Amino acid sequence: MTAKVTTLSVKPGIQRDGTRFASDIYIDGEWVRFQRGMPRKIGGYNAIFLNATEISRGMTMTSSNGLNYVVSGTRSGVEGWTTDNDNGVGFGPTATTISSGFTANDNNLWQFDVGYDSNGAGASKLIAHPGQNLAAIDSTINTRVLYGDFPGTTLAPIGVFTAAGTTNSTTTFTLTTANASVGAGQTITGSGIPSGTTVVSVVGNAVTMSAAATASASITATFDNNIAVSGGVVMLHPYLFVYGNNGLIQNCAAGDFNNWTSSDSNANNVSTGKIVKGLPIRGGTNSPSGLFWSLDSVIRVSYAPTTAGGLTFYWRYDLLTSQTSIMSSQCVIEYDGIFYWCGTDRFLAYNGVVQEIPNTMNQNYFFDNLNYAQRQKVWVSKVPRYGEIWWFYPKGDATECTDAIIYNVREKTWYDAGQALGARRSAGAFSEVFRKPLWAGNEINSSNKYTIWQHEKGVDQVYLTGVNAIKSGFETCNLGLVTGGPGNPQLVGDNLWARIDRIEPDFVQNGNMTVRVTGKGYANDDDIVSDPYTFDETTLKIDMREQRRELRLKFESNTENGDYQMGRVLISVEGGDVRSTGNP
């Protein structure tokens, strides 16, 4: 048979589910992505900070005045770094002092947001919640919500404020000036006020307390809204929302993080299960709206003031579905107005309705290999440059993330990181100003600390002065003549071994690459892998004499400064032997 020249044509993505022989998609890969339907190496990463004191359990990143501020929450507290907006050059960590209301705990899993508090002088605030949720997504332990100036280095419990007034050895505390933030249910403390005293009611300047003061005096009292939840926090500007047990969703007054008693503040229990995540959706400050995920539901909250019976109701709560699930409180992300998340047994999205994301490529691979005991360590990030959403997860018996499953919304395909070293990350953040993802490493480094990595930087791993090659590669599906040959998969083919004589590489390439011919005689046979054939960016052709009945090609780059993007690779293939036995 005369050799035919054909294009290497394989569908984008990596097929992990099902059998290798049944796949018409790439069947294996490591640190490879797909763009324009073709494989290319995922970018490199630089160690920009080597001094994170503990594993990050939540990050946020925001830019202001030409600087980028990175905040990380750990078991013991909060630390931050300041960088430029280009190369991640900067300083840190800067420790954050937490005045009260916080306890170091191995289960601390942080949620962060940044909002503007218009009360008093007004300032941007970092809002932080250390939920003790790492071991169990349904933990009911309530912890205080913290806030402080952003950028800044201090945090304190939210909803705690002072007001001057006079006690009169009675249950009345008379405010010097009326204060709209004072309301029923708050704890009140101060000189001569018994411990555990709460506000019963407020009329004008008169505050009725649950216990009588022990003396008459002018004092400054501290009022505490006791904002403690098990779920987390989110800004639906200008409102701060907190959420947690028994479907609780609660918000402060507009732009005032100390006021939880005004008419536009609210607390409602909207589901039977705990609320674990909240994110803003379309609407903005004039009509803020948000999505909230409980353990089995998705709820939309909208600002929609209506008056009935002389009362104004500011918020509408819509149950979008009560038949869903969520893998972890850190697995939800917005991408161009659509929300994606990982359920306990499938992948889901919200774009006006909740719907499943089809995944016939690696859904079983992910859910069958995930360490469910560590499910709260599953977290999500995105790389919009390439249209990607990454879910990091602990694979097998790993207790920290070792791999990532990737959905490419642009290519509408799935693949994974192949357990590459770059997937060993515990948390991360992405900003539209600082255009590179910052992801926190989960392994102790040479300084006995943890590393903050800037990803999509170059093509190598850069650590201090050391530069290490990043291994990247991919393996095709079966190209044998029994299924039609390269670029022509079909149910009926010639019962011949495929003999490959030549490969004509077409790569945007830097550094040497190798290609191996692999395959077998039958689907249940053992693979025979050839020696590597090495080629570089100047190679015109690779001549060989290899044959397999079920034939695949495996390309790899593993050299310093190595990079590739595949183009239109040509293959010269012809019919080989007719064999009825297994491997020769």
C-alpha positions as CSV (number, residue, x, y, z in Angstrom):
1,M,0.0,0.0,0.0
2,T,1.3,3.5,-0.9
3,A,1.8,5.8,2.1
4,K,-0.9,8.5,2.4
5,V,-0.1,11.9,3.9
6,T,-2.9,13.0,6.2
7,T,-3.4,15.7,8.8
8,L,-3.2,14.9,12.5
9,S,-6.8,15.9,13.4
10,V,-8.0,15.2,16.9
11,K,-10.8,16.9,18.8
12,P,-9.7,19.3,21.6
13,G,-9.8,18.2,25.2
14,I,-8.6,15.2,27.2
15,Q,-10.9,12.2,27.4
16,R,-10.5,10.5,30.8
17,D,-13.8,8.7,31.0
18,G,-14.5,5.4,29.2
19,T,-12.0,3.4,27.3
20,R,-9.0,4.7,25.4
21,F,-10.0,2.8,22.3
22,A,-13.5,4.4,22.2
23,S,-12.2,8.0,22.4
24,D,-11.8,10.3,19.4
25,I,-10.3,13.0,21.7
26,Y,-6.8,13.3,23.2
27,I,-6.6,10.6,25.9
28,D,-3.8,11.9,28.1
29,G,-2.0,15.2,28.9
30,E,0.0,17.1,31.4
31,W,0.1,20.9,31.8
32,V,-1.5,21.3,28.3
33,R,-4.4,23.5,27.3
34,F,-6.3,23.9,24.0
35,Q,-6.6,27.1,21.9
36,R,-8.2,27.3,18.5
37,G,-8.8,23.5,18.9
38,M,-5.0,22.8,19.2
39,P,-2.9,21.8,22.1
40,R,-0.4,24.2,23.6
41,K,1.7,24.3,26.7
42,I,0.2,26.0,29.8
43,G,2.2,29.0,31.0
44,G,4.9,29.0,33.6
45,Y,5.0,30.4,37.1
46,N,7.3,32.5,39.2
47,A,7.7,32.4,43.0
48,I,7.1,36.0,43.8
49,F,6.9,35.5,47.6
50,L,8.6,32.7,49.5
51,N,7.5,33.8,53.0
52,A,3.8,33.0,53.5
53,T,3.8,31.8,57.1
54,E,1.0,29.1,56.7
55,I,-1.1,27.5,54.0
56,S,-3.5,30.0,52.5
57,R,-7.2,29.1,53.1
58,G,-8.7,31.9,51.1
59,M,-7.3,34.9,49.1
60,T,-8.5,38.2,47.6
61,M,-6.7,40.7,45.5
62,T,-7.6,44.3,44.7
63,S,-5.7,47.2,43.0
64,S,-5.6,50.9,44.0
65,N,-3.4,53.8,43.1
66,G,-1.1,51.7,40.9
67,L,-0.5,49.0,43.6
68,N,-1.9,45.5,44.0
69,Y,-2.9,44.3,47.4
70,V,-3.0,40.6,48.1
71,V,-4.7,39.3,51.2
72,S,-4.5,35.7,52.5
73,G,-6.3,34.0,55.4
74,T,-4.7,31.2,57.3
75,R,-5.4,29.1,60.4
76,S,-3.8,31.8,62.6
77,G,-4.9,35.0,61.0
78,V,-4.5,37.3,58.0
79,E,-1.4,38.5,56.1
80,G,-0.9,40.5,53.0
81,W,1.5,41.6,50.3
82,T,1.8,44.7,48.2
83,T,3.0,44.5,44.6
84,D,3.1,46.4,41.4
85,N,0.5,45.8,38.8
86,D,2.8,44.1,36.3
87,N,5.4,41.7,37.5
88,G,4.3,41.0,41.1
89,V,7.3,42.9,42.5
90,G,6.7,44.1,46.0
91,F,6.9,43.4,49.7
92,G,5.3,41.5,52.5
93,P,4.0,39.7,54.3
94,T,2.4,42.4,56.5
95,A,0.7,40.9,59.5
96,T,-2.9,42.0,60.3
97,T,-3.8,42.6,63.9
98,I,-7.2,41.3,64.9
99,S,-8.4,43.1,68.0
100,S,-11.0,40.5,69.2
101,G,-13.5,38.0,68.0
102,F,-11.1,35.6,66.3
103,T,-9.7,32.3,67.3
104,A,-6.9,30.4,65.5
105,N,-8.2,27.1,64.3
106,D,-7.1,24.5,61.8
107,N,-10.6,24.6,60.3
108,N,-10.5,28.3,59.5
109,L,-11.6,28.8,55.9
110,W,-11.8,32.5,54.9
111,Q,-14.2,34.4,52.7
112,F,-13.2,38.0,51.8
113,D,-14.8,41.0,50.1
114,V,-14.1,44.7,49.8
115,G,-16.8,47.4,50.2
116,Y,-17.3,51.1,50.9
117,D,-18.5,52.1,54.4
118,S,-20.1,55.6,54.1
119,N,-20.6,55.9,57.8
120,G,-18.5,58.7,59.4
121,A,-15.5,59.7,57.3
122,G,-16.2,56.8,54.9
123,A,-13.6,54.4,53.8
124,S,-13.0,51.2,51.8
125,K,-13.2,48.2,54.1
126,L,-11.8,44.7,53.9
127,I,-14.5,42.3,55.2
128,A,-13.3,38.9,56.3
129,H,-15.0,35.9,57.7
130,P,-13.0,33.0,59.2
131,G,-15.6,30.2,59.1
132,Q,-14.6,27.0,60.8
133,N,-15.6,25.0,57.8
134,L,-12.5,23.3,56.4
135,A,-13.4,19.9,57.8
136,A,-17.1,20.1,57.2
137,I,-19.1,22.3,54.8
138,D,-22.2,22.0,57.0
139,S,-20.4,23.1,60.2
140,T,-22.8,25.1,62.4
141,I,-20.1,26.9,64.4
142,N,-20.7,30.7,64.3
143,T,-17.7,33.0,64.1
144,R,-17.5,36.8,64.1
145,V,-17.4,38.8,60.9
146,L,-14.4,41.1,60.8
147,Y,-13.6,44.3,59.0
148,G,-11.0,47.1,58.8
149,D,-9.7,49.8,56.5
150,F,-8.5,48.6,53.1
151,P,-5.6,48.8,52.6
152,G,-4.8,48.4,56.3
153,T,-3.4,46.2,59.0
154,T,-6.1,45.9,61.6
155,L,-9.4,44.0,61.8
156,A,-12.2,44.1,64.4
157,P,-15.6,42.6,64.8
158,I,-18.2,44.2,62.5
159,G,-21.3,45.9,63.9
160,V,-19.6,47.1,67.1
161,F,-19.7,50.8,67.9
162,T,-19.8,53.3,70.7
163,A,-22.3,56.1,71.6
164,A,-22.2,58.6,74.5
165,G,-25.1,58.9,76.9
166,T,-26.3,58.9,80.6
167,T,-27.4,56.1,82.9
168,N,-29.8,56.8,85.8
169,S,-29.7,53.7,87.9
170,T,-32.7,52.5,85.9
171,T,-33.2,50.5,82.7
172,T,-33.0,53.7,80.7
173,F,-29.9,54.9,78.8
174,T,-30.3,58.3,77.4
175,L,-28.3,58.9,74.2
176,T,-26.5,62.3,74.0
177,T,-27.4,62.3,70.3
178,A,-29.9,60.1,68.6
179,N,-28.1,57.2,66.8
180,A,-29.9,55.3,64.0
181,S,-27.5,52.4,64.5
182,V,-28.8,51.6,68.0
183,G,-31.6,49.1,67.9
184,A,-33.3,46.3,69.7
185,G,-31.4,43.1,70.3
186,Q,-28.0,44.6,70.5
187,T,-25.7,44.0,73.5
188,I,-24.8,47.1,75.5
189,T,-21.8,47.4,77.7
190,G,-20.3,50.2,79.7
191,S,-19.5,51.4,83.2
192,G,-22.3,50.5,85.6
193,I,-24.2,48.3,83.0
194,P,-24.5,44.7,84.0
195,S,-22.9,42.0,81.9
196,G,-25.2,40.5,79.3
197,T,-27.5,43.5,79.1
198,T,-29.3,44.0,75.8
199,V,-31.3,46.7,74.1
200,V,-35.0,46.1,74.4
201,S,-36.2,49.2,72.4
202,V,-35.3,52.6,71.3
203,V,-37.6,55.7,71.2
204,G,-35.9,58.9,70.2
205,N,-32.9,59.3,72.5
206,A,-34.2,56.8,75.1
207,V,-32.8,53.3,75.1
208,T,-34.6,50.8,77.2
209,M,-32.2,48.1,78.5
210,S,-32.9,44.5,79.7
211,A,-31.2,45.3,83.1
212,A,-30.9,48.4,85.2
213,A,-27.7,50.3,85.5
214,T,-26.0,50.2,88.9
215,A,-25.2,54.0,89.0
216,S,-26.0,57.3,87.4
217,A,-23.3,58.7,85.2
218,S,-22.3,60.0,81.8
219,I,-20.6,57.1,80.0
220,T,-19.7,55.9,76.6
221,A,-21.5,52.7,75.9
222,T,-20.5,50.0,73.4
223,F,-23.3,48.5,71.3
224,D,-22.7,45.1,69.7
225,N,-24.9,43.7,66.9
226,N,-23.3,40.3,67.5
227,I,-22.7,39.6,63.8
228,A,-21.5,36.0,63.9
229,V,-22.4,33.4,61.2
230,S,-21.1,30.0,60.0
231,G,-21.3,30.7,56.2
232,G,-19.6,33.8,55.0
233,V,-19.8,37.3,53.6
234,V,-20.5,39.1,50.3
235,M,-21.0,42.7,49.2
236,L,-24.1,43.5,47.2
237,H,-23.1,47.2,47.0
238,P,-23.8,49.2,49.0
239,Y,-25.1,46.4,51.3
240,L,-23.0,43.9,53.3
241,F,-24.6,40.5,53.5
242,V,-23.7,37.7,55.9
243,Y,-25.2,34.2,55.9
244,G,-25.1,30.8,57.6
245,N,-27.2,28.4,59.6
246,N,-30.8,27.5,58.9
247,G,-30.8,29.4,55.6
248,L,-29.9,32.7,57.3
249,I,-29.3,35.7,55.0
250,Q,-28.8,39.0,56.8
251,N,-27.8,42.5,55.6
252,C,-26.7,45.8,57.1
253,A,-28.1,49.3,56.2
254,A,-27.0,50.8,52.9
255,G,-23.3,51.7,53.2
256,D,-23.2,51.5,57.0
257,F,-21.5,48.4,58.3
258,N,-22.4,49.2,61.9
259,N,-26.2,49.6,61.3
260,W,-28.1,46.3,61.4
261,T,-31.3,47.7,62.7
262,S,-32.5,50.1,60.0
263,S,-35.6,49.5,57.9
264,D,-33.6,48.4,54.9
265,S,-31.6,45.9,56.9
266,N,-33.0,42.5,57.2
267,A,-32.5,39.0,58.5
268,N,-34.4,36.1,56.9
269,N,-34.2,32.3,56.9
270,V,-34.8,31.2,53.3
271,S,-33.9,27.5,53.3
272,T,-33.6,24.5,55.6
273,G,-29.9,24.1,54.9
274,K,-27.0,26.3,55.7
275,I,-26.1,29.1,53.3
276,V,-22.4,28.5,52.3
277,K,-21.7,31.0,49.5
278,G,-22.9,34.4,48.1
279,L,-22.0,36.3,45.0
280,P,-23.3,39.6,43.4
281,I,-25.2,39.5,40.1
282,R,-26.4,42.1,37.7
283,G,-28.1,45.2,39.3
284,G,-25.4,47.5,40.7
285,T,-25.9,49.9,43.6
286,N,-29.4,51.1,42.6
287,S,-30.8,47.6,42.4
288,P,-28.3,45.2,44.0
289,S,-29.0,41.5,43.6
290,G,-27.1,38.4,44.6
291,L,-27.1,34.6,44.4
292,F,-26.8,32.5,47.5
293,W,-26.0,28.8,47.6
294,S,-27.3,26.6,50.4
295,L,-26.4,22.9,50.7
296,D,-29.3,22.0,48.4
297,S,-30.7,25.2,46.9
298,V,-29.9,28.4,45.0
299,I,-31.6,31.6,46.1
300,R,-31.7,35.0,44.4
301,V,-32.0,38.1,46.6
302,S,-33.1,41.3,44.9
303,Y,-33.5,44.9,46.1
304,A,-37.2,45.6,45.3
305,P,-38.8,48.0,47.8
306,T,-42.6,47.5,48.0
307,T,-45.1,49.0,50.5
308,A,-47.9,46.9,52.0
309,G,-50.1,47.7,55.0
310,G,-48.0,50.8,55.7
311,L,-44.8,48.8,55.9
312,T,-41.9,48.8,53.4
313,F,-40.3,45.5,52.4
314,Y,-36.9,46.1,50.7
315,W,-35.8,42.6,49.7
316,R,-37.3,39.8,47.6
317,Y,-36.1,36.2,48.0
318,D,-36.6,33.8,45.1
319,L,-35.9,30.1,45.4
320,L,-34.4,29.2,42.0
321,T,-34.0,25.5,42.7
322,S,-34.2,23.3,45.7
323,Q,-32.7,20.3,43.9
324,T,-29.1,21.1,43.5
325,S,-25.8,20.6,45.4
326,I,-22.5,22.2,46.0
327,M,-19.1,20.5,46.6
328,S,-17.4,23.3,48.6
329,S,-17.9,26.9,49.7
330,Q,-15.0,27.9,47.5
331,C,-16.0,26.2,44.2
332,V,-18.3,28.9,42.7
333,I,-17.1,31.4,40.2
334,E,-18.5,34.0,37.8
335,Y,-17.3,34.1,34.2
336,D,-18.7,36.8,32.0
337,G,-22.0,37.0,34.0
338,I,-22.5,33.2,34.1
339,F,-21.9,31.4,37.4
340,Y,-20.2,28.0,37.4
341,W,-19.8,25.6,40.3
342,C,-19.1,22.0,41.2
343,G,-21.9,20.0,42.7
344,T,-21.4,16.8,44.7
345,D,-21.9,14.7,41.5
346,R,-22.0,17.0,38.5
347,F,-21.0,20.5,37.3
348,L,-23.6,23.2,37.1
349,A,-24.1,26.8,35.9
350,Y,-26.6,29.6,36.3
351,N,-27.5,32.0,33.4
352,G,-31.0,32.9,34.3
353,V,-31.7,29.2,35.1
354,V,-29.8,26.5,36.9
355,Q,-28.6,23.9,34.5
356,E,-26.0,21.1,34.2
357,I,-22.8,21.6,32.3
358,P,-22.4,18.6,30.0
359,N,-19.2,16.7,30.7
360,T,-18.7,13.4,29.0
361,M,-14.9,13.6,29.1
362,N,-13.7,13.6,32.7
363,Q,-16.7,13.8,35.1
364,N,-16.3,10.2,36.3
365,Y,-12.5,10.8,36.5
366,F,-13.0,13.7,38.8
367,F,-15.7,12.4,41.1
368,D,-14.3,8.9,41.4
369,N,-10.9,10.1,42.3
370,L,-11.7,13.1,44.6
371,N,-10.9,12.7,48.2
372,Y,-14.4,13.5,49.6
373,A,-13.0,13.8,53.1
374,Q,-11.2,16.9,52.0
375,R,-14.0,18.3,49.8
376,Q,-13.9,21.8,51.4
377,K,-10.4,22.2,49.9
378,V,-11.8,22.1,46.4
379,W,-11.5,25.7,45.1
380,V,-11.9,27.5,41.8
381,S,-10.1,30.1,39.8
382,K,-10.0,31.3,36.2
383,V,-7.6,32.2,33.4
384,P,-9.8,34.4,31.1
385,R,-6.9,34.9,28.6
386,Y,-7.6,31.3,27.5
387,G,-11.2,31.0,28.5
388,E,-10.5,28.6,31.4
389,I,-12.1,27.7,34.7
390,W,-9.9,25.6,37.0
391,W,-11.2,23.5,39.9
392,F,-8.3,22.4,42.1
393,Y,-8.9,19.3,44.2
394,P,-7.1,16.6,46.3
395,K,-6.9,13.5,44.3
396,G,-6.9,9.9,45.7
397,D,-5.8,9.9,49.3
398,A,-4.1,13.4,49.1
399,T,-5.1,15.8,51.8
400,E,-4.1,18.9,49.8
401,C,-4.9,19.8,46.2
402,T,-2.8,17.8,43.7
403,D,-4.7,18.3,40.4
404,A,-7.1,20.5,38.6
405,I,-10.0,19.8,36.3
406,I,-10.4,22.6,33.7
407,Y,-13.5,23.7,31.7
408,N,-12.7,25.8,28.7
409,V,-15.8,28.0,28.1
410,R,-14.4,29.3,24.8
411,E,-13.5,25.9,23.3
412,K,-16.5,24.1,25.0
413,T,-14.2,21.3,26.2
414,W,-12.7,19.7,29.3
415,Y,-9.2,18.7,30.3
416,D,-7.0,18.5,33.4
417,A,-3.6,19.5,34.7
418,G,-2.4,15.9,34.7
419,Q,-1.3,16.2,38.4
420,A,1.5,18.6,37.3
421,L,3.4,20.4,40.1
422,G,1.7,23.7,39.2
423,A,-1.7,22.3,40.4
424,R,-0.5,21.9,44.0
425,R,-2.2,25.1,45.1
426,S,-4.5,25.8,48.1
427,A,-6.1,29.2,47.2
428,G,-5.8,31.9,44.7
429,A,-7.1,35.2,43.3
430,F,-7.5,36.9,40.0
431,S,-7.9,40.6,39.3
432,E,-8.8,42.3,36.0
433,V,-6.1,44.9,36.9
434,F,-3.3,42.5,37.8
435,R,-3.7,40.3,34.8
436,K,-1.9,37.2,36.1
437,P,-3.4,34.7,38.5
438,L,-1.8,34.6,42.0
439,W,-2.1,31.1,43.4
440,A,-0.8,30.0,46.8
441,G,1.4,26.8,47.0
442,N,0.4,24.1,49.5
443,E,3.9,22.6,50.0
444,I,6.6,23.8,52.4
445,N,9.5,25.5,50.5
446,S,13.2,25.7,51.2
447,S,12.7,28.6,53.5
448,N,10.3,26.4,55.7
449,K,7.5,28.7,54.5
450,Y,4.9,28.6,51.7
451,T,5.1,30.2,48.3
452,I,2.9,32.7,46.5
453,W,3.1,31.9,42.8
454,Q,2.4,34.2,39.9
455,H,1.1,32.0,37.1
456,E,1.0,32.5,33.3
457,K,4.5,34.1,33.6
458,G,7.0,32.8,31.0
459,V,7.2,29.0,30.4
460,D,9.4,27.7,33.3
461,Q,9.2,27.4,37.0
462,V,11.3,30.2,38.5
463,Y,12.2,29.9,42.1
464,L,14.8,32.3,43.5
465,T,17.6,32.1,41.0
466,G,16.7,28.6,39.9
467,V,14.9,27.9,36.6
468,N,13.3,24.5,36.2
469,A,11.7,23.1,33.0
470,I,8.0,22.4,33.2
471,K,7.1,19.1,31.7
472,S,4.2,19.4,29.3
473,G,2.7,16.9,26.8
474,F,-0.3,15.2,25.2
475,E,-1.2,11.9,23.7
476,T,-3.6,11.4,20.7
477,C,-6.5,9.0,20.5
478,N,-6.2,5.9,18.3
479,L,-5.0,6.7,14.8
480,G,-5.0,3.1,13.5
481,L,-6.4,2.0,10.2
482,V,-8.9,-0.3,12.0
483,T,-10.9,2.9,12.9
484,G,-10.3,4.7,9.7
485,G,-6.8,6.1,10.2
486,P,-5.6,9.6,11.3
487,G,-8.2,12.3,10.9
488,N,-10.8,9.9,9.7
489,P,-12.3,8.0,12.7
490,Q,-15.1,5.7,11.7
491,L,-16.7,2.5,12.8
492,V,-15.4,0.4,9.9
493,G,-11.8,0.4,8.8
494,D,-9.1,-1.9,7.2
495,N,-8.0,-4.8,9.4
496,L,-4.3,-3.8,9.0
497,W,-1.7,-2.5,11.3
498,A,-0.9,1.1,10.6
499,R,2.7,1.7,9.6
500,I,3.9,5.3,10.2
501,D,6.8,6.4,8.0
502,R,7.1,10.1,8.6
503,I,5.9,12.9,10.8
504,E,6.1,16.5,9.5
505,P,6.0,18.7,12.6
506,D,4.2,22.1,12.5
507,F,4.7,23.8,15.9
508,V,5.2,27.3,17.2
509,Q,8.1,25.9,19.2
510,N,11.0,26.7,21.4
511,G,13.4,24.0,22.6
512,N,13.5,20.3,21.8
513,M,10.4,18.2,21.8
514,T,10.0,14.4,21.5
515,V,7.4,12.2,20.0
516,R,6.9,8.6,20.8
517,V,4.8,6.0,18.9
518,T,2.7,4.0,21.2
519,G,-0.2,1.6,20.9
520,K,-1.2,-2.1,20.9
521,G,-2.6,-4.9,18.9
522,Y,-6.0,-5.1,20.6
523,A,-7.9,-2.9,23.0
524,N,-7.1,-5.1,26.0
525,D,-3.4,-5.6,25.0
526,D,-0.4,-4.0,26.5
527,D,1.1,-0.9,25.1
528,I,4.4,-0.9,23.2
529,V,6.1,2.5,23.4
530,S,8.8,3.4,21.0
531,D,12.1,5.2,21.8
532,P,11.7,9.0,21.7
533,Y,12.2,10.9,18.4
534,T,13.6,14.3,19.1
535,F,12.9,17.4,17.0
536,D,13.3,21.1,17.3
537,E,11.9,24.2,15.6
538,T,14.1,23.6,12.5
539,T,13.2,20.0,12.0
540,L,11.5,19.4,8.6
541,K,10.6,15.7,9.0
542,I,10.9,12.8,11.4
543,D,11.4,9.5,9.6
544,M,10.6,6.3,11.3
545,R,9.3,2.8,10.7
546,E,6.8,2.1,13.5
547,Q,3.6,0.1,13.3
548,R,0.7,-0.6,15.6
549,R,-2.8,-1.9,15.0
550,E,-4.1,0.7,17.4
551,L,-1.6,3.5,17.1
552,R,-1.2,6.7,19.1
553,L,1.3,9.5,19.2
554,K,2.7,11.1,22.4
555,F,4.3,14.5,22.2
556,E,6.3,16.0,25.1
557,S,8.3,19.1,25.9
558,N,10.5,19.0,29.0
559,T,13.4,21.4,28.5
560,E,14.2,24.8,30.0
561,N,12.5,27.6,28.2
562,G,10.6,25.0,26.2
563,D,7.3,26.0,24.7
564,Y,5.0,24.9,21.9
565,Q,1.7,25.5,20.1
566,M,0.7,22.7,17.7
567,G,-0.4,23.6,14.1
568,R,-1.1,21.3,11.2
569,V,1.0,18.2,11.7
570,L,1.2,15.9,8.7
571,I,1.6,12.1,9.0
572,S,2.7,9.6,6.3
573,V,0.9,6.3,7.1
574,E,0.2,3.2,5.2
575,G,-1.1,-0.3,5.8
576,G,1.2,-2.6,7.6
577,D,1.1,-6.3,8.5
578,V,-2.1,-8.3,8.9
579,R,-1.8,-9.9,12.3
580,S,-4.2,-11.9,14.4
581,T,-2.1,-12.1,17.5
582,G,-1.3,-9.6,20.3
583,N,1.8,-7.5,20.6
584,P,4.8,-8.8,18.5
